[in-house]
């Protein structure tokens, strides 16, 4: 048996819905006890003690992938977007409850409390965000519609539409060591919401943190079978078993990405988030003494020290006006001296932990050596091993800990003569270079020389500077952050991707795109153009299309969600439009716009034949025409969407409205749901006057409507009735 080494357990993998370690002969991941296997030790970043061992000797990766594609696809396929979204929230709550365990483990990988805030809480936050976005922005079904209907025949009997359906394979997520939770959950959440099963392969140095969050999710008992598997350790031959319909989302170094990309079969969706020599520009207006200068210094200090600089988004190049170099260095030195206490994160006073491993420390110091060889001078900090604060509060050297001081390098010479190394060498630790510029254009050139970055920030209060840098550098960046006195306090920061916005960058940054709200869910789905009749598109999408069958048996406002079906319709009688009505409405609302009140001026307008009815009058009348006034299952009208006025209405015209149930979205967690109604106002010549969607909240059952009416007030912004 190889289930432990030196009395310390081998870190289990979670495969085929069971925990597995090598040597668990009857286990699901394989049956090779492999007595000769050589597990790899994972060590505490501060003390060098062994935390766990990693080995996947004998793992059956083909079986793991097959389990995801069969069992995982099936169980996730039984759920709608909203049901998956509700589960994400439950996972987030379970992780929140056991956060302290994750913080304790993260400290072993070098994370301070503040670092864990971005990794642990940040990861949980991604789950909450995707849960909420999934329920607000996706239908409670399995097909996502992209863009409007395209009429493809004159009589409306042939339509086209783009739809997204989930990929049929498995999402393999290979993660970097620095964010074992956030980095994994920001991929897992969109994949899960899309309905694609995940296999997580964490980086070795912090794999035990990933094992912990997976264990917490498993222990909720809520994970659909096969929806999440974890491989703790190496994955040899993994790519031999991937094909069309599978995805790989890789985060790590550009060198590993290149190697793996070459192994991926055609058809595998392979996205990478790799290293990035991010820039932060101090605007020429942000001179010392301005709030922008202060915000810049603070941000640079935070980016240097958070996660000990092991952040893909950290600032590697501080691009500043020549005159600002000295004051910046001085301000940074002061700030670091005041705020930075290097040491074991388990000591309360420590504000910056070690790098993840001694190997990582070696790599960072080598990269600093390359920058020095290219002309870099250390302006702040030192490459010598620092004295540190130990867990017990004592201070002194720590030969077994991976500690490095914050290091800031400076380079002499003109911007266009700076060595390539400042734009190429990623020292993945608390290291940044200061580069001087003479003009905003020169600053933009320097940003671009990074070859594509995840993020650039700009501290300026001058919109002209910001506009130049947007135009010149946006194409080189996945994200741009403009920092000024108004947002300095509330900014989420240069280095913090947020789930609502795209994370990824062009070129060297990997060319990938993650997060960005529902965009990330769609990355796990295939967009397909679907053509067919209105009835067929209605059946396939669950959304009523003009031209499909409709029913007018009973007023649809008398039907609860249990009874209502898409296609349920009310066609109203007509109503005459008089000049008197128009004038009354104008006086009542104060909308005396000439097109309604002045015949000559209205007729001179290119769009109107003379005085016309207010569009809002028509919409109000339409509500009066289609509404059923008595209390019933319709609880509230919460908005209109896509309102277009098409044909003007003159006094003497008649209007009528046709209202059809278009989309029904029961809420998973409430006793009501949303109904989107297709509304069309027509005139006496059957010309379309206006089109829009009416949005209502409708009770799931009639009894619930009564109970809801008795127990709850409608939302503040909702207008009761229709
Ligand atoms: P890495 O050495 O490239 O490793 C990344 C991941 O690839 C790890 O999980 C690693 O597993 C795995 N891996 C290595 N060889 C593999 C193989 N043959 N097959 C399958 N997986 C393999 O990078 P790292 O040192 O963990 O992370 C640091 C780098 O990541 C930095 O360059 C940083 O800029 C970049 N990063 C980028 C982002 C971003 O979003 N752009 C975020 C974080 C980090 P093992 O650990 O087991 O070898």
Boltz pocket constraint, residues with backbone or C-beta under 6 A from the ligand:
constraints:
  - pocket:
      binder: B
      contacts: [[A, 174], [A, 175], [A, 176], [A, 177], [A, 178], [A, 179], [A, 201], [A, 202], [A, 203], [A, 204], [A, 205], [A, 233], [A, 234], [A, 235], [A, 238], [A, 251], [A, 252], [A, 253], [A, 254], [A, 255], [A, 256], [A, 257], [A, 260], [A, 272], [A, 273], [A, 274], [A, 275], [A, 276], [A, 311], [A, 312], [A, 426], [A, 428], [A, 454], [A, 509], [A, 510]]
      max_distance: 6.0
